[in-house]
């Protein structure tokens, strides 16, 4: 029997309105989720998945019975994220009257928050959730980006650092908001900076709101794993006379399998 943890059937929302809500959330998440475009994605496995096997074994020093050793299998638990979405019921009921543009700003904001939270955990880590991020795991010293005209040189230095560490490409690039804006607006001698960067980076270039600076990393596979239990979905919490509260949720964890596969670039 399937677990109806989202309880959507209890919400006073028409199927047509649900479709618009889901479509708007999917649109924003596809735009804002950065890490999923660069790391290995494992899942979704459903809400029942609570932890990921790490393959590690911690042996205890004491023996409960002479000559019987005991070890504890290592697992990494998933974290659950949830953010509220408050909507006006009248706006949603307008869909039944033919309106195709109800006010779904709350859906947009919730989707942005969730994408930001997931990306922040992947790139910067989340110690309380047992997640080590790509940036903090990297053993390489950060590379200073400098002014936009020098971005390509800094990326080339980071690329050579990865090659010297035996990390093959292709290489992807995650850009924080400031770096992303500068890459896509700056020019040198009339030529866009982006064109020079694309000559260095042979993989995807993505905007990552959940990080500062930039990260150049290998996208060859096998270096980073994002494991998802409950994938991003909208559920029902409760409703009152004029409003309904929904929520956007997911469960995931992230593992760094090869620490040397990324270089952090900072604004200095």
ChimeraX commands (.cxc) that place a marker at each C-alpha (Angstrom):
marker #1 position 0.00,0.00,0.00 radius 0.5
marker #1 position 1.41,3.40,-1.04 radius 0.5
marker #1 position 2.18,5.95,1.65 radius 0.5
marker #1 position 0.16,9.13,1.09 radius 0.5
marker #1 position 2.47,11.39,3.07 radius 0.5
marker #1 position 1.55,14.39,0.94 radius 0.5
marker #1 position -2.21,14.13,1.72 radius 0.5
marker #1 position -3.08,16.05,-1.45 radius 0.5
marker #1 position -6.53,14.47,-1.72 radius 0.5
marker #1 position -7.53,16.26,1.49 radius 0.5
marker #1 position -6.85,19.72,0.08 radius 0.5
marker #1 position -9.79,21.86,-1.16 radius 0.5
marker #1 position -7.98,22.39,-4.47 radius 0.5
marker #1 position -9.27,21.53,-7.94 radius 0.5
marker #1 position -7.19,19.15,-10.08 radius 0.5
marker #1 position -6.74,21.94,-12.63 radius 0.5
marker #1 position -5.27,24.20,-9.94 radius 0.5
marker #1 position -2.99,21.43,-8.70 radius 0.5
marker #1 position -1.61,21.07,-12.22 radius 0.5
marker #1 position -0.79,24.78,-12.37 radius 0.5
marker #1 position 0.83,24.68,-8.93 radius 0.5
marker #1 position 2.97,21.67,-9.82 radius 0.5
marker #1 position 3.95,23.15,-13.18 radius 0.5
marker #1 position 5.03,26.45,-11.62 radius 0.5
marker #1 position 7.13,24.70,-8.97 radius 0.5
marker #1 position 8.74,22.45,-11.59 radius 0.5
marker #1 position 9.57,25.47,-13.76 radius 0.5
marker #1 position 11.34,27.33,-10.96 radius 0.5
marker #1 position 13.15,24.26,-9.63 radius 0.5
marker #1 position 14.45,23.38,-13.09 radius 0.5
marker #1 position 15.83,26.91,-13.34 radius 0.5
marker #1 position 17.34,27.19,-9.84 radius 0.5
marker #1 position 18.61,23.70,-8.94 radius 0.5
marker #1 position 22.30,23.77,-9.83 radius 0.5
marker #1 position 23.99,20.84,-8.09 radius 0.5
marker #1 position 21.77,18.26,-9.79 radius 0.5
marker #1 position 23.19,19.38,-13.13 radius 0.5
marker #1 position 26.76,18.62,-11.99 radius 0.5
marker #1 position 26.80,15.65,-9.58 radius 0.5
marker #1 position 25.58,12.06,-9.76 radius 0.5
marker #1 position 21.88,11.76,-8.90 radius 0.5
marker #1 position 20.77,8.61,-7.06 radius 0.5
marker #1 position 17.03,8.20,-6.67 radius 0.5
marker #1 position 14.34,9.04,-5.93 radius 0.5
marker #1 position 13.96,6.09,-3.57 radius 0.5
marker #1 position 10.83,7.22,-1.73 radius 0.5
marker #1 position 10.07,8.47,1.75 radius 0.5
marker #1 position 11.02,5.16,3.41 radius 0.5
marker #1 position 14.73,5.61,2.64 radius 0.5
marker #1 position 16.32,6.88,5.85 radius 0.5
marker #1 position 20.06,6.41,5.30 radius 0.5
marker #1 position 22.72,5.49,2.75 radius 0.5
marker #1 position 25.19,2.67,3.28 radius 0.5
marker #1 position 28.73,4.08,3.36 radius 0.5
marker #1 position 30.45,0.70,3.27 radius 0.5
marker #1 position 32.40,1.63,6.40 radius 0.5
marker #1 position 32.78,-0.46,9.55 radius 0.5
marker #1 position 33.76,0.86,12.98 radius 0.5
marker #1 position 35.26,-1.90,15.13 radius 0.5
marker #1 position 34.68,-1.75,18.89 radius 0.5
marker #1 position 37.69,-2.14,21.18 radius 0.5
marker #1 position 35.82,-4.32,23.68 radius 0.5
marker #1 position 34.59,-7.85,22.98 radius 0.5
marker #1 position 31.21,-8.87,24.46 radius 0.5
marker #1 position 32.32,-12.50,24.31 radius 0.5
marker #1 position 35.98,-13.59,24.25 radius 0.5
marker #1 position 37.31,-13.81,20.68 radius 0.5
marker #1 position 34.09,-12.31,19.26 radius 0.5
marker #1 position 34.69,-8.90,17.67 radius 0.5
marker #1 position 31.91,-6.43,16.97 radius 0.5
marker #1 position 31.71,-3.67,14.39 radius 0.5
marker #1 position 29.10,-1.02,13.65 radius 0.5
marker #1 position 28.09,-0.59,10.02 radius 0.5
marker #1 position 28.38,2.99,8.80 radius 0.5
marker #1 position 25.41,4.83,7.32 radius 0.5
marker #1 position 24.73,8.45,6.40 radius 0.5
marker #1 position 21.19,9.60,7.28 radius 0.5
marker #1 position 19.00,11.65,4.98 radius 0.5
marker #1 position 17.79,15.09,5.99 radius 0.5
marker #1 position 14.19,16.17,5.39 radius 0.5
marker #1 position 13.46,19.69,4.18 radius 0.5
marker #1 position 10.09,21.39,4.23 radius 0.5
marker #1 position 8.96,24.95,3.49 radius 0.5
marker #1 position 5.41,26.38,3.64 radius 0.5
marker #1 position 3.29,27.67,0.75 radius 0.5
marker #1 position 0.28,29.82,1.67 radius 0.5
marker #1 position -2.27,30.48,-1.07 radius 0.5
marker #1 position -5.64,32.22,-1.32 radius 0.5
marker #1 position -8.44,29.76,-2.04 radius 0.5
marker #1 position -10.29,32.32,-4.15 radius 0.5
marker #1 position -7.29,32.60,-6.46 radius 0.5
marker #1 position -7.23,28.84,-6.92 radius 0.5
marker #1 position -11.00,28.63,-7.46 radius 0.5
marker #1 position -10.66,31.12,-10.32 radius 0.5
marker #1 position -9.08,28.31,-12.31 radius 0.5
marker #1 position -12.50,26.62,-12.46 radius 0.5
marker #1 position -13.84,29.80,-14.07 radius 0.5
marker #1 position -11.22,29.65,-16.80 radius 0.5
marker #1 position -8.39,31.69,-15.26 radius 0.5
marker #1 position -4.99,30.40,-16.33 radius 0.5
marker #1 position -2.91,32.83,-14.28 radius 0.5
marker #1 position -3.71,32.55,-10.56 radius 0.5
marker #1 position -1.34,34.26,-8.14 radius 0.5
marker #1 position 1.27,31.57,-7.42 radius 0.5
marker #1 position 4.03,33.84,-6.15 radius 0.5
marker #1 position 4.18,31.82,-2.93 radius 0.5
marker #1 position 4.94,28.69,-4.97 radius 0.5
marker #1 position 7.77,30.51,-6.74 radius 0.5
marker #1 position 9.31,31.72,-3.48 radius 0.5
marker #1 position 9.06,28.31,-1.82 radius 0.5
marker #1 position 10.71,26.64,-4.82 radius 0.5
marker #1 position 13.54,29.18,-4.75 radius 0.5
marker #1 position 14.09,28.59,-1.03 radius 0.5
marker #1 position 14.21,24.83,-1.44 radius 0.5
marker #1 position 16.62,24.97,-4.39 radius 0.5
marker #1 position 18.84,27.34,-2.41 radius 0.5
marker #1 position 18.84,25.01,0.60 radius 0.5
marker #1 position 19.72,21.91,-1.43 radius 0.5
marker #1 position 22.51,23.63,-3.33 radius 0.5
marker #1 position 23.92,25.20,-0.17 radius 0.5
marker #1 position 24.16,21.76,1.45 radius 0.5
marker #1 position 25.90,20.29,-1.60 radius 0.5
marker #1 position 28.43,23.08,-2.11 radius 0.5
marker #1 position 28.97,24.47,1.40 radius 0.5
marker #1 position 27.90,21.47,3.50 radius 0.5
marker #1 position 25.49,21.09,6.39 radius 0.5
marker #1 position 27.31,19.74,9.44 radius 0.5
marker #1 position 24.21,19.21,11.55 radius 0.5
marker #1 position 22.79,17.00,8.81 radius 0.5
marker #1 position 26.03,15.04,8.46 radius 0.5
marker #1 position 26.74,16.51,5.02 radius 0.5
marker #1 position 30.22,17.58,3.94 radius 0.5
marker #1 position 30.07,20.01,1.02 radius 0.5
marker #1 position 32.17,20.08,-2.12 radius 0.5
marker #1 position 33.99,23.28,-1.13 radius 0.5
marker #1 position 34.97,22.27,2.39 radius 0.5
marker #1 position 36.03,18.79,1.23 radius 0.5
marker #1 position 38.42,20.05,-1.44 radius 0.5
marker #1 position 42.11,19.79,-0.44 radius 0.5
marker #1 position 43.15,22.35,-3.05 radius 0.5
marker #1 position 43.85,25.97,-2.08 radius 0.5
marker #1 position 41.22,28.38,-3.41 radius 0.5
marker #1 position 41.96,30.30,-6.58 radius 0.5
marker #1 position 41.19,34.03,-6.66 radius 0.5
marker #1 position 38.95,35.01,-9.56 radius 0.5
marker #1 position 40.06,38.63,-9.75 radius 0.5
marker #1 position 38.29,41.01,-12.15 radius 0.5
marker #1 position 36.05,39.45,-14.84 radius 0.5
marker #1 position 38.73,39.88,-17.49 radius 0.5
marker #1 position 40.90,37.40,-15.54 radius 0.5
marker #1 position 38.21,34.79,-14.92 radius 0.5
marker #1 position 39.38,32.57,-17.77 radius 0.5
marker #1 position 42.96,32.61,-16.47 radius 0.5
marker #1 position 41.78,31.68,-12.96 radius 0.5
marker #1 position 39.68,28.84,-14.35 radius 0.5
marker #1 position 42.62,27.58,-16.37 radius 0.5
marker #1 position 44.71,27.53,-13.19 radius 0.5
marker #1 position 41.98,25.58,-11.39 radius 0.5
marker #1 position 41.73,23.17,-14.31 radius 0.5
marker #1 position 45.46,22.51,-14.23 radius 0.5
marker #1 position 45.22,21.88,-10.48 radius 0.5
marker #1 position 42.62,19.17,-11.10 radius 0.5
marker #1 position 44.68,17.61,-13.87 radius 0.5
marker #1 position 47.79,17.57,-11.66 radius 0.5
marker #1 position 45.73,15.73,-9.02 radius 0.5
marker #1 position 44.82,13.07,-11.59 radius 0.5
marker #1 position 41.20,14.24,-11.92 radius 0.5
marker #1 position 40.02,13.91,-15.50 radius 0.5
marker #1 position 37.32,15.95,-17.21 radius 0.5
marker #1 position 35.00,16.97,-18.55 radius 0.5
marker #1 position 34.77,19.85,-16.09 radius 0.5
marker #1 position 31.66,21.75,-15.05 radius 0.5
marker #1 position 31.40,25.19,-13.51 radius 0.5
marker #1 position 29.04,26.41,-10.79 radius 0.5
marker #1 position 28.84,30.18,-10.49 radius 0.5
marker #1 position 27.51,32.12,-7.51 radius 0.5
marker #1 position 25.19,35.04,-8.28 radius 0.5
marker #1 position 27.91,37.69,-8.49 radius 0.5
marker #1 position 30.21,35.57,-10.66 radius 0.5
marker #1 position 27.30,34.48,-12.87 radius 0.5
marker #1 position 26.24,38.06,-13.51 radius 0.5
marker #1 position 29.78,39.14,-14.33 radius 0.5
marker #1 position 30.39,36.19,-16.66 radius 0.5
marker #1 position 27.23,36.83,-18.66 radius 0.5
marker #1 position 27.51,40.63,-18.84 radius 0.5
marker #1 position 31.22,41.49,-18.94 radius 0.5
marker #1 position 33.20,41.86,-22.12 radius 0.5
marker #1 position 36.84,42.43,-23.06 radius 0.5
marker #1 position 37.82,44.17,-26.28 radius 0.5
marker #1 position 34.22,43.84,-27.39 radius 0.5
marker #1 position 34.14,40.07,-26.89 radius 0.5
marker #1 position 31.98,38.44,-24.18 radius 0.5
marker #1 position 33.91,36.97,-21.26 radius 0.5
marker #1 position 31.64,33.92,-21.52 radius 0.5
marker #1 position 33.19,32.95,-24.85 radius 0.5
marker #1 position 36.67,32.70,-23.32 radius 0.5
marker #1 position 35.37,30.74,-20.35 radius 0.5
marker #1 position 33.64,28.23,-22.61 radius 0.5
marker #1 position 37.02,27.55,-24.19 radius 0.5
marker #1 position 38.30,26.45,-20.77 radius 0.5
marker #1 position 35.23,24.70,-19.38 radius 0.5
marker #1 position 34.06,21.80,-21.52 radius 0.5
marker #1 position 31.08,20.85,-19.34 radius 0.5
marker #1 position 27.93,22.58,-18.09 radius 0.5
marker #1 position 28.04,26.12,-16.68 radius 0.5
marker #1 position 25.28,26.70,-14.13 radius 0.5
marker #1 position 24.06,29.40,-11.77 radius 0.5
marker #1 position 24.20,28.37,-8.10 radius 0.5
marker #1 position 22.42,30.71,-5.68 radius 0.5
marker #1 position 23.50,28.58,-2.73 radius 0.5
marker #1 position 27.22,29.39,-2.93 radius 0.5
marker #1 position 29.75,32.23,-3.13 radius 0.5
marker #1 position 32.37,32.59,-5.81 radius 0.5
marker #1 position 32.59,29.62,-8.15 radius 0.5
marker #1 position 33.50,25.93,-8.19 radius 0.5
marker #1 position 35.21,24.09,-11.02 radius 0.5
marker #1 position 34.63,20.36,-10.70 radius 0.5
marker #1 position 34.90,17.17,-12.67 radius 0.5
marker #1 position 31.62,15.88,-14.10 radius 0.5
marker #1 position 33.11,12.57,-15.25 radius 0.5
marker #1 position 30.94,10.77,-12.68 radius 0.5
marker #1 position 31.74,8.83,-9.53 radius 0.5
marker #1 position 33.08,11.78,-7.52 radius 0.5
marker #1 position 29.92,13.20,-5.90 radius 0.5
marker #1 position 26.59,11.56,-5.12 radius 0.5
marker #1 position 23.29,13.23,-4.30 radius 0.5
marker #1 position 20.92,10.59,-2.92 radius 0.5
marker #1 position 17.24,11.51,-2.82 radius 0.5
marker #1 position 14.53,9.69,-0.92 radius 0.5
marker #1 position 11.38,11.76,-1.27 radius 0.5
marker #1 position 11.93,13.90,-4.33 radius 0.5
marker #1 position 10.72,17.48,-4.38 radius 0.5
marker #1 position 6.93,17.44,-4.09 radius 0.5
marker #1 position 4.09,19.60,-2.81 radius 0.5
marker #1 position 1.83,18.37,-0.03 radius 0.5
marker #1 position -1.17,19.62,1.93 radius 0.5
marker #1 position -0.92,20.89,5.53 radius 0.5
marker #1 position -4.29,22.52,6.41 radius 0.5
marker #1 position -6.80,25.12,5.27 radius 0.5
marker #1 position -8.94,27.86,6.77 radius 0.5
marker #1 position -11.89,29.78,5.38 radius 0.5
marker #1 position -9.94,31.83,2.86 radius 0.5
marker #1 position -6.47,30.27,2.69 radius 0.5
marker #1 position -4.77,26.93,2.27 radius 0.5
marker #1 position -1.28,26.03,3.45 radius 0.5
marker #1 position 0.69,23.63,1.33 radius 0.5
marker #1 position 4.35,22.73,1.66 radius 0.5
marker #1 position 7.27,21.80,-0.57 radius 0.5
marker #1 position 9.38,18.96,0.77 radius 0.5
marker #1 position 12.18,16.55,-0.02 radius 0.5
marker #1 position 14.64,14.22,1.72 radius 0.5
marker #1 position 18.24,13.79,0.62 radius 0.5
marker #1 position 21.86,13.43,1.58 radius 0.5
marker #1 position 25.08,14.18,-0.25 radius 0.5
marker #1 position 28.40,12.36,-0.25 radius 0.5
marker #1 position 31.83,13.43,-1.46 radius 0.5
marker #1 position 33.48,10.32,-2.90 radius 0.5
marker #1 position 36.58,12.02,-4.32 radius 0.5
marker #1 position 37.67,15.08,-2.35 radius 0.5
marker #1 position 40.19,16.24,-4.95 radius 0.5
marker #1 position 37.65,16.57,-7.79 radius 0.5
marker #1 position 36.85,20.29,-7.27 radius 0.5
marker #1 position 38.55,23.65,-6.85 radius 0.5
marker #1 position 36.88,26.62,-5.16 radius 0.5
marker #1 position 37.34,30.03,-6.79 radius 0.5
marker #1 position 36.79,33.09,-4.60 radius 0.5
marker #1 position 36.38,36.80,-5.18 radius 0.5
marker #1 position 39.31,37.42,-2.85 radius 0.5
marker link #1:1,2 radius 0.2
marker link #1:2,3 radius 0.2
marker link #1:3,4 radius 0.2
marker link #1:4,5 radius 0.2
marker link #1:5,6 radius 0.2
marker link #1:6,7 radius 0.2
marker link #1:7,8 radius 0.2
marker link #1:8,9 radius 0.2
marker link #1:9,10 radius 0.2
marker link #1:10,11 radius 0.2
marker link #1:11,12 radius 0.2
marker link #1:12,13 radius 0.2
marker link #1:13,14 radius 0.2
marker link #1:14,15 radius 0.2
marker link #1:15,16 radius 0.2
marker link #1:16,17 radius 0.2
marker link #1:17,18 radius 0.2
marker link #1:18,19 radius 0.2
marker link #1:19,20 radius 0.2
marker link #1:20,21 radius 0.2
marker link #1:21,22 radius 0.2
marker link #1:22,23 radius 0.2
marker link #1:23,24 radius 0.2
marker link #1:24,25 radius 0.2
marker link #1:25,26 radius 0.2
marker link #1:26,27 radius 0.2
marker link #1:27,28 radius 0.2
marker link #1:28,29 radius 0.2
marker link #1:29,30 radius 0.2
marker link #1:30,31 radius 0.2
marker link #1:31,32 radius 0.2
marker link #1:32,33 radius 0.2
marker link #1:33,34 radius 0.2
marker link #1:34,35 radius 0.2
marker link #1:35,36 radius 0.2
marker link #1:36,37 radius 0.2
marker link #1:37,38 radius 0.2
marker link #1:38,39 radius 0.2
marker link #1:39,40 radius 0.2
marker link #1:40,41 radius 0.2
marker link #1:41,42 radius 0.2
marker link #1:42,43 radius 0.2
marker link #1:43,44 radius 0.2
marker link #1:44,45 radius 0.2
marker link #1:45,46 radius 0.2
marker link #1:46,47 radius 0.2
marker link #1:47,48 radius 0.2
marker link #1:48,49 radius 0.2
marker link #1:49,50 radius 0.2
marker link #1:50,51 radius 0.2
marker link #1:51,52 radius 0.2
marker link #1:52,53 radius 0.2
marker link #1:53,54 radius 0.2
marker link #1:54,55 radius 0.2
marker link #1:55,56 radius 0.2
marker link #1:56,57 radius 0.2
marker link #1:57,58 radius 0.2
marker link #1:58,59 radius 0.2
marker link #1:59,60 radius 0.2
marker link #1:60,61 radius 0.2
marker link #1:61,62 radius 0.2
marker link #1:62,63 radius 0.2
marker link #1:63,64 radius 0.2
marker link #1:64,65 radius 0.2
marker link #1:65,66 radius 0.2
marker link #1:66,67 radius 0.2
marker link #1:67,68 radius 0.2
marker link #1:68,69 radius 0.2
marker link #1:69,70 radius 0.2
marker link #1:70,71 radius 0.2
marker link #1:71,72 radius 0.2
marker link #1:72,73 radius 0.2
marker link #1:73,74 radius 0.2
marker link #1:74,75 radius 0.2
marker link #1:75,76 radius 0.2
marker link #1:76,77 radius 0.2
marker link #1:77,78 radius 0.2
marker link #1:78,79 radius 0.2
marker link #1:79,80 radius 0.2
marker link #1:80,81 radius 0.2
marker link #1:81,82 radius 0.2
marker link #1:82,83 radius 0.2
marker link #1:83,84 radius 0.2
marker link #1:84,85 radius 0.2
marker link #1:85,86 radius 0.2
marker link #1:86,87 radius 0.2
marker link #1:87,88 radius 0.2
marker link #1:88,89 radius 0.2
marker link #1:89,90 radius 0.2
marker link #1:90,91 radius 0.2
marker link #1:91,92 radius 0.2
marker link #1:92,93 radius 0.2
marker link #1:93,94 radius 0.2
marker link #1:94,95 radius 0.2
marker link #1:95,96 radius 0.2
marker link #1:96,97 radius 0.2
marker link #1:97,98 radius 0.2
marker link #1:98,99 radius 0.2
marker link #1:99,100 radius 0.2
marker link #1:100,101 radius 0.2
marker link #1:101,102 radius 0.2
marker link #1:102,103 radius 0.2
marker link #1:103,104 radius 0.2
marker link #1:104,105 radius 0.2
marker link #1:105,106 radius 0.2
marker link #1:106,107 radius 0.2
marker link #1:107,108 radius 0.2
marker link #1:108,109 radius 0.2
marker link #1:109,110 radius 0.2
marker link #1:110,111 radius 0.2
marker link #1:111,112 radius 0.2
marker link #1:112,113 radius 0.2
marker link #1:113,114 radius 0.2
marker link #1:114,115 radius 0.2
marker link #1:115,116 radius 0.2
marker link #1:116,117 radius 0.2
marker link #1:117,118 radius 0.2
marker link #1:118,119 radius 0.2
marker link #1:119,120 radius 0.2
marker link #1:120,121 radius 0.2
marker link #1:121,122 radius 0.2
marker link #1:122,123 radius 0.2
marker link #1:123,124 radius 0.2
marker link #1:124,125 radius 0.2
marker link #1:125,126 radius 0.2
marker link #1:126,127 radius 0.2
marker link #1:127,128 radius 0.2
marker link #1:128,129 radius 0.2
marker link #1:129,130 radius 0.2
marker link #1:130,131 radius 0.2
marker link #1:131,132 radius 0.2
marker link #1:132,133 radius 0.2
marker link #1:133,134 radius 0.2
marker link #1:134,135 radius 0.2
marker link #1:135,136 radius 0.2
marker link #1:136,137 radius 0.2
marker link #1:137,138 radius 0.2
marker link #1:138,139 radius 0.2
marker link #1:139,140 radius 0.2
marker link #1:140,141 radius 0.2
marker link #1:141,142 radius 0.2
marker link #1:142,143 radius 0.2
marker link #1:143,144 radius 0.2
marker link #1:144,145 radius 0.2
marker link #1:145,146 radius 0.2
marker link #1:146,147 radius 0.2
marker link #1:147,148 radius 0.2
marker link #1:148,149 radius 0.2
marker link #1:149,150 radius 0.2
marker link #1:150,151 radius 0.2
marker link #1:151,152 radius 0.2
marker link #1:152,153 radius 0.2
marker link #1:153,154 radius 0.2
marker link #1:154,155 radius 0.2
marker link #1:155,156 radius 0.2
marker link #1:156,157 radius 0.2
marker link #1:157,158 radius 0.2
marker link #1:158,159 radius 0.2
marker link #1:159,160 radius 0.2
marker link #1:160,161 radius 0.2
marker link #1:161,162 radius 0.2
marker link #1:162,163 radius 0.2
marker link #1:163,164 radius 0.2
marker link #1:164,165 radius 0.2
marker link #1:165,166 radius 0.2
marker link #1:166,167 radius 0.2
marker link #1:167,168 radius 0.2
marker link #1:168,169 radius 0.2
marker link #1:169,170 radius 0.2
marker link #1:170,171 radius 0.2
marker link #1:171,172 radius 0.2
marker link #1:172,173 radius 0.2
marker link #1:173,174 radius 0.2
marker link #1:174,175 radius 0.2
marker link #1:175,176 radius 0.2
marker link #1:176,177 radius 0.2
marker link #1:177,178 radius 0.2
marker link #1:178,179 radius 0.2
marker link #1:179,180 radius 0.2
marker link #1:180,181 radius 0.2
marker link #1:181,182 radius 0.2
marker link #1:182,183 radius 0.2
marker link #1:183,184 radius 0.2
marker link #1:184,185 radius 0.2
marker link #1:185,186 radius 0.2
marker link #1:186,187 radius 0.2
marker link #1:187,188 radius 0.2
marker link #1:188,189 radius 0.2
marker link #1:189,190 radius 0.2
marker link #1:190,191 radius 0.2
marker link #1:191,192 radius 0.2
marker link #1:192,193 radius 0.2
marker link #1:193,194 radius 0.2
marker link #1:194,195 radius 0.2
marker link #1:195,196 radius 0.2
marker link #1:196,197 radius 0.2
marker link #1:197,198 radius 0.2
marker link #1:198,199 radius 0.2
marker link #1:199,200 radius 0.2
marker link #1:200,201 radius 0.2
marker link #1:201,202 radius 0.2
marker link #1:202,203 radius 0.2
marker link #1:203,204 radius 0.2
marker link #1:204,205 radius 0.2
marker link #1:205,206 radius 0.2
marker link #1:206,207 radius 0.2
marker link #1:207,208 radius 0.2
marker link #1:208,209 radius 0.2
marker link #1:209,210 radius 0.2
marker link #1:210,211 radius 0.2
marker link #1:211,212 radius 0.2
marker link #1:212,213 radius 0.2
marker link #1:213,214 radius 0.2
marker link #1:214,215 radius 0.2
marker link #1:215,216 radius 0.2
marker link #1:216,217 radius 0.2
marker link #1:217,218 radius 0.2
marker link #1:218,219 radius 0.2
marker link #1:219,220 radius 0.2
marker link #1:220,221 radius 0.2
marker link #1:221,222 radius 0.2
marker link #1:222,223 radius 0.2
marker link #1:223,224 radius 0.2
marker link #1:224,225 radius 0.2
marker link #1:225,226 radius 0.2
marker link #1:226,227 radius 0.2
marker link #1:227,228 radius 0.2
marker link #1:228,229 radius 0.2
marker link #1:229,230 radius 0.2
marker link #1:230,231 radius 0.2
marker link #1:231,232 radius 0.2
marker link #1:232,233 radius 0.2
marker link #1:233,234 radius 0.2
marker link #1:234,235 radius 0.2
marker link #1:235,236 radius 0.2
marker link #1:236,237 radius 0.2
marker link #1:237,238 radius 0.2
marker link #1:238,239 radius 0.2
marker link #1:239,240 radius 0.2
marker link #1:240,241 radius 0.2
marker link #1:241,242 radius 0.2
marker link #1:242,243 radius 0.2
marker link #1:243,244 radius 0.2
marker link #1:244,245 radius 0.2
marker link #1:245,246 radius 0.2
marker link #1:246,247 radius 0.2
marker link #1:247,248 radius 0.2
marker link #1:248,249 radius 0.2
marker link #1:249,250 radius 0.2
marker link #1:250,251 radius 0.2
marker link #1:251,252 radius 0.2
marker link #1:252,253 radius 0.2
marker link #1:253,254 radius 0.2
marker link #1:254,255 radius 0.2
marker link #1:255,256 radius 0.2
marker link #1:256,257 radius 0.2
marker link #1:257,258 radius 0.2
marker link #1:258,259 radius 0.2
marker link #1:259,260 radius 0.2
marker link #1:260,261 radius 0.2
marker link #1:261,262 radius 0.2
marker link #1:262,263 radius 0.2
marker link #1:263,264 radius 0.2
marker link #1:264,265 radius 0.2
marker link #1:265,266 radius 0.2
marker link #1:266,267 radius 0.2
marker link #1:267,268 radius 0.2
view
